[in-house]
């Protein structure tokens, strides 16, 4: 029998938030470790984090806040409007609302803590 470990710890800055049912979604920006190769498009990595039942509980999150998360990775099926995938492409009106099935990799938070944005 093989045992698999699926446990992640993340710390990052909130770039974007949305609601998905009773869950709150967060786009998190994390600085890469110094020993990792630098990306061509910037020093940060991005990940989507799901805060389960956060909408139901009235949990609000704001851009710029720091989020500390303990959770696990999962793949989820999503129906996404074509217009949100092809952002810089001019689509005919009949194609804008066509939904495309996507498999999205995300982190589901088991525990999280939010810290206020740093004042500049």
trRosetta pair geometry for C-beta under 8 A, 3 or more apart (Angstrom, degrees):
i j d omega theta_ij theta_ji phi_ij phi_ji
6 72 4.6 58 129 -152 100 105
6 73 5.7 -117 -166 40 103 83
7 70 7.5 -8 -171 -172 88 86
7 71 7.9 168 -150 97 50 24
7 72 6.2 -39 -94 -93 41 80
8 69 7.6 10 107 110 94 100
8 70 7.4 171 89 -151 51 44
8 71 5.8 -21 62 70 92 69
8 72 6.5 141 14 -108 90 26
8 73 6.1 79 -19 -41 132 90
8 107 5.7 -89 71 -129 142 124
9 68 7.9 -7 -173 -174 85 80
9 69 7.1 167 -154 89 42 59
9 70 5.4 -11 -104 -102 77 73
10 28 6.3 74 150 124 135 157
10 30 6.3 -98 -161 -75 94 142
10 47 6.7 -110 -127 65 153 144
10 49 6.9 -147 71 -84 151 132
10 67 7.5 9 109 107 100 92
10 68 7.4 172 91 -153 56 39
10 69 4.5 -2 57 57 97 105
10 71 7.6 -28 13 31 108 102
10 107 6.4 92 -10 113 143 174
11 30 6.8 108 80 -121 52 106
11 66 7.0 9 -174 -180 85 102
11 67 7.3 180 -145 89 44 50
11 68 5.1 -4 -104 -106 85 73
11 69 7.6 -175 -74 22 41 70
12 28 3.9 99 83 172 136 101
12 29 5.3 171 -179 73 114 38
12 30 3.9 -77 -90 -72 117 78
12 31 7.9 172 -116 0 81 60
12 47 7.4 145 8 41 163 100
12 66 7.2 -176 101 -149 23 67
12 67 6.1 -17 65 57 69 89
13 28 7.1 139 65 -158 34 64
13 29 4.9 -27 62 61 90 99
13 30 7.9 167 17 -76 68 42
13 64 6.6 -20 -171 -143 104 27
13 65 7.4 155 -152 82 61 31
13 66 5.9 -42 -96 -98 61 64
13 67 7.6 136 -119 15 14 83
14 17 6.5 10 -179 -55 123 99
14 26 5.5 -67 -127 -162 100 112
14 27 7.3 99 -162 69 58 57
14 28 6.3 -39 -97 -102 50 66
14 29 7.9 -167 -75 16 3 84
14 61 5.7 -166 -122 160 163 112
14 62 6.8 123 86 94 142 34
14 63 5.5 -137 111 -121 95 37
14 64 6.5 -36 65 28 88 25
14 65 5.0 14 20 57 125 79
14 66 7.6 -147 -8 -86 84 15
14 67 5.6 84 -56 -20 97 119
15 27 4.5 -62 66 99 102 103
15 28 7.0 172 8 -105 92 13
15 29 5.1 86 -44 -26 118 109
15 46 7.3 -37 17 -128 149 110
15 63 6.3 18 -167 -136 19 95
16 26 7.3 154 83 -158 54 44
16 27 4.0 25 48 29 97 121
16 63 6.7 17 -81 -94 33 106
17 24 6.4 -14 -166 -179 105 100
17 25 6.6 149 -160 85 52 60
17 26 5.4 -12 -105 -103 77 68
17 27 7.6 -131 -64 15 37 75
17 61 5.2 164 -99 84 144 103
17 62 7.3 -72 -7 -105 142 21
17 63 6.9 -132 -6 -57 98 73
18 24 7.6 155 82 -162 37 56
18 25 4.6 -12 63 59 86 111
19 23 7.3 145 -161 82 58 49
19 24 6.1 -38 -104 -107 63 59
19 25 7.1 -173 -91 14 11 86
19 55 5.2 72 -135 -84 113 138
20 23 5.0 -23 70 70 87 100
20 24 7.8 149 24 -111 76 12
20 25 5.3 60 -7 -32 115 115
20 50 7.3 -62 52 -126 129 106
21 55 7.5 -179 111 35 46 142
22 52 7.7 32 104 -175 95 57
22 53 5.3 -2 137 -114 115 50
22 54 7.7 144 149 43 66 47
22 55 4.9 -148 -162 58 45 108
22 56 4.5 10 -161 -34 114 107
23 50 5.2 -3 173 -170 136 99
23 51 6.4 154 -167 74 77 52
23 52 5.4 -39 -110 -116 102 41
23 53 6.7 -12 -89 -29 62 29
23 54 6.3 56 -156 25 43 89
23 55 6.5 -8 36 0 7 105
24 50 7.5 144 76 -160 46 51
24 51 4.3 -13 62 58 97 110
24 54 3.6 -60 6 76 116 133
24 55 5.6 151 -57 -48 84 78
24 59 6.2 -117 -4 88 149 104
24 61 6.2 131 153 12 143 118
25 48 6.2 -18 -167 -168 103 103
25 49 7.3 146 -159 77 53 48
25 50 5.8 -26 -102 -102 68 67
25 51 7.7 -161 -75 19 20 78
25 106 7.9 -64 -133 -145 99 144
26 48 7.1 145 76 -158 47 54
26 49 4.6 -22 64 63 101 96
26 50 7.8 -178 21 -80 78 22
26 51 6.5 53 -11 -18 115 107
26 61 5.9 -37 -94 107 121 159
26 67 6.4 73 148 -32 158 173
27 46 6.2 -5 -177 -169 93 109
27 47 7.8 161 -155 82 52 32
27 48 5.9 -31 -99 -99 62 68
27 49 8.0 171 -89 19 15 77
28 46 6.9 151 78 -155 50 56
28 47 5.2 -22 61 64 101 81
28 48 7.5 154 14 -105 84 16
28 49 5.3 40 -17 -8 127 119
28 67 6.0 -98 -111 60 119 126
28 69 7.6 -91 -77 0 166 137
29 44 4.8 7 -173 171 95 146
29 45 7.6 151 -156 77 51 39
29 46 5.7 -24 -99 -99 63 77
30 44 6.2 144 71 -161 35 87
30 45 5.1 -24 66 63 93 88
30 46 7.6 169 20 -87 76 27
30 47 6.9 7 2 10 118 108
31 43 6.0 -1 -142 133 79 102
31 44 5.6 -56 -95 -102 43 78
32 36 4.7 -111 173 71 111 130
32 38 7.1 162 71 -112 149 50
32 39 7.0 158 -38 -10 151 100
32 43 5.8 -130 25 177 102 64
32 44 6.6 -161 -22 -112 81 23
32 45 5.8 101 -75 -22 84 98
33 36 4.9 96 64 -7 82 106
38 43 6.4 -40 -141 -105 93 70
39 42 5.8 -9 82 61 115 50
39 43 7.1 177 39 -96 94 20
39 44 7.8 -69 35 53 135 34
39 45 7.6 142 -31 -77 143 70
47 106 7.4 131 173 -138 82 52
47 107 5.9 37 153 -3 126 117
48 104 6.8 -17 51 167 151 119
48 105 7.9 137 45 95 104 52
48 106 4.3 -55 92 -118 103 99
48 107 7.1 168 92 24 52 73
49 67 7.0 -176 63 125 159 147
49 69 5.6 -115 -144 -89 145 168
49 71 7.2 136 -147 29 97 157
49 106 6.8 162 -98 -176 21 91
49 107 4.8 -26 -110 72 74 101
49 108 7.8 150 -163 -97 61 16
49 109 5.7 52 176 -44 106 105
49 112 7.9 117 157 -98 136 140
50 106 5.5 65 -20 142 104 133
50 107 7.1 -175 20 89 73 48
50 108 4.9 -24 64 -111 109 64
50 109 6.5 -156 84 9 51 81
51 54 3.8 36 114 -38 112 139
51 59 6.4 -113 138 100 139 143
51 61 7.3 140 1 -27 156 138
51 109 5.1 -7 -102 43 61 134
51 112 6.1 -69 -114 23 106 155
52 108 6.4 36 -41 -167 109 99
52 109 6.9 -156 4 65 80 78
53 56 4.7 -49 -166 42 77 120
53 57 5.7 71 135 -19 88 104
54 57 5.8 -62 -143 46 32 106
54 59 3.8 -79 -162 61 87 124
54 61 7.5 -3 166 -17 148 109
55 58 7.8 39 178 -70 29 25
55 59 7.4 -71 -56 47 23 80
61 65 6.1 -132 -165 54 77 140
61 67 7.0 16 -144 -82 131 124
61 114 6.1 -146 -114 -110 88 145
62 65 5.2 96 65 -20 75 116
62 117 7.2 -81 98 -30 108 117
63 117 7.9 25 113 -76 50 137
64 117 3.5 11 136 -105 106 139
64 118 8.0 -126 173 32 96 61
65 114 5.3 11 157 -171 135 101
65 115 6.4 159 -173 75 82 47
65 116 6.2 -65 -121 -136 88 23
65 117 5.2 -81 -78 -54 46 77
66 114 7.2 145 79 -160 52 51
66 115 4.2 -15 63 60 103 106
66 116 7.8 6 21 67 88 23
66 117 7.3 142 -19 -99 74 44
66 118 7.9 54 -33 -30 115 86
67 112 6.2 -13 -170 -167 94 114
67 113 7.5 154 -155 79 49 46
67 114 5.7 -17 -102 -105 72 72
67 115 7.7 -158 -69 22 29 75
68 112 6.5 156 83 -155 56 60
68 113 4.6 -5 56 56 107 94
68 114 7.9 -156 23 -72 73 28
68 115 7.3 55 -12 -13 101 107
69 107 6.5 96 131 127 144 133
69 109 4.7 -91 -147 -111 107 104
69 111 7.4 154 -155 86 45 56
69 112 4.8 -8 -103 -104 71 96
70 109 7.2 83 64 -153 43 70
70 110 5.6 -58 104 58 83 98
70 111 4.6 11 50 54 107 97
70 112 7.4 -159 26 -71 63 54
71 107 4.9 109 87 168 130 93
71 108 5.1 -168 -177 88 124 48
71 109 4.3 -91 -68 -109 135 31
71 110 4.8 161 -105 -3 63 78
71 111 7.5 -162 -61 33 72 54
71 112 7.8 3 -45 -61 113 95
72 107 7.1 164 83 -152 23 68
72 108 5.7 -14 61 55 76 95
72 110 6.9 57 -7 -35 87 114
73 105 6.5 1 -171 -174 104 96
73 106 7.4 161 -148 87 60 31
73 107 5.8 -41 -93 -98 60 66
73 108 7.8 159 -106 12 11 78
74 105 7.6 176 91 -147 32 56
74 106 6.4 -24 64 65 76 77
74 107 7.9 122 19 -118 72 22
74 108 5.6 20 11 -16 120 117
75 103 5.3 3 -176 -180 113 102
75 104 7.0 151 -156 75 60 39
75 105 5.5 -33 -97 -93 73 66
75 106 7.9 125 -110 19 27 72
76 103 7.4 156 75 -156 33 56
76 104 5.3 -26 63 63 85 92
76 106 6.1 -19 11 23 117 119
77 101 6.3 -19 -166 -164 99 98
77 102 7.4 147 -157 78 50 44
77 103 6.1 -31 -96 -99 60 66
77 104 7.9 150 -105 17 11 81
78 101 7.4 146 78 -155 43 49
78 102 4.9 -23 65 64 94 94
78 103 7.7 156 19 -99 79 18
78 104 5.2 25 -1 -7 126 123
79 99 4.3 24 174 169 97 134
79 100 7.4 150 -156 67 55 29
79 101 6.1 -30 -98 -94 64 59
79 102 7.8 160 -95 19 16 79
80 84 5.8 -109 177 70 97 119
80 85 5.9 94 124 -49 125 106
80 99 6.3 140 65 -154 26 77
80 100 5.5 -35 66 61 84 82
80 101 7.9 130 18 -115 80 11
80 102 5.0 11 4 2 126 127
81 84 4.9 86 71 3 90 102
81 85 7.6 -167 97 -4 50 85
81 96 6.8 12 174 158 114 58
81 97 5.8 -49 -135 -136 111 39
81 98 7.2 110 -151 68 61 39
81 99 5.7 -49 -86 -95 46 69
81 100 7.8 66 179 13 7 81
82 85 5.7 -61 -154 38 41 109
82 86 6.0 2 162 13 78 111
82 91 6.5 142 115 -127 113 165
82 95 5.6 -67 81 160 148 84
82 96 6.6 -140 71 -143 95 21
82 97 7.7 6 30 60 92 8
82 98 4.7 17 -9 72 126 90
82 99 7.2 -140 -28 -96 75 19
82 100 5.6 92 -81 -20 76 112
83 86 6.6 -68 -130 58 27 85
83 87 7.8 74 163 -94 56 46
83 91 5.9 -128 -95 39 79 143
83 95 7.7 134 -59 116 81 74
83 96 4.1 30 -58 -156 125 76
83 97 7.2 -2 -7 -63 118 38
84 87 6.9 9 -165 -74 33 85
85 100 6.4 -25 -12 43 152 138
85 102 7.8 172 -87 -65 128 137
86 89 3.9 -48 168 42 110 122
86 91 6.1 102 89 -52 133 121
91 95 4.5 -117 176 85 114 114
91 96 5.1 148 94 -73 125 72
92 95 5.0 81 62 9 81 105
92 96 7.5 -134 95 -26 41 84
93 96 5.8 -41 -151 7 36 118
94 97 7.8 -73 -170 37 30 90
94 98 7.5 44 142 -40 61 106
95 98 5.2 -42 -155 8 51 123
109 112 4.5 -1 -175 -45 142 119
